[in-house]
Amino acid sequence: MRVRILFAKQGSLRYTSHLDLHKVWERAARRAGLPLAYSQGFHPQPKIHFATALPLGFSSRGEVLDMRLKEELPPEEITARLQDSLPEGIRVLQVEAVEERAPALQTQVLSATYEIRLMEKVDGADLTARVKKIMQSESLLRARRGKPYDLRPLIEMINVITEAGGETWLRMTLAAREGATGRPDEVIEELGLPAESIRVERTRLIFA
């Protein structure tokens, strides 16, 4: 049985690495008594696959993983068992069965949406002008791990949101394909905003 799990990762667990998060889920599944399926070979691994990694320090309410079980269980039972076994900060939002022969989860991700909360007050008009300049740019050449790349094609949308109470924040959609992933912190840097004064939450992964 192949199940797809939508979950939130918040609180102090946003500082948990991708590798450690995999271990958290493996331990939780074991504590929950789920019949995990394992890979073959000398070092069998549980068949748990995440759609895409979440950068350290980001929270999320839209993470997705696929887990394979050796027998079928009702999704609601899987949900209850897991939620009782997961640490505070991870919340199961949805569990559904998916076709076993469907493409690998990682290959289906197209893009991701984020909410960027600004901890310091900003001028909404000035921020809007900065966003407009970026969106009208033909290219935004940068370097990542010493290799040059163009950030602009990875930015699908940026909206400046100003609420009635005066709070201004950003919503953006960035590419999240294999080999073509946009990072919110890099967009924030292009906007000239201090990284230490923002909070990033991934709200949704968009699939093919």
Secondary structure, DSSP 8 states (H G I E B T S, - for coil): -EEEEEEEE-GGGGGS-HHHHHHHHHHHHHHTT--B-B--SSS--B-EEESS---TT-EEEEEEEEEEBSS---HHHHHHHHHHHS-TTEEEEEEEEE-TTS--HHHHEEEEEEEEEESS---HHHHHHHHHHHHH-S--EEEETTEEEESGGGEEEEEEEE-TTS-EEEEEEEEEETTEE--HHHHHHHTT--GGGEEEEEEEEEE-
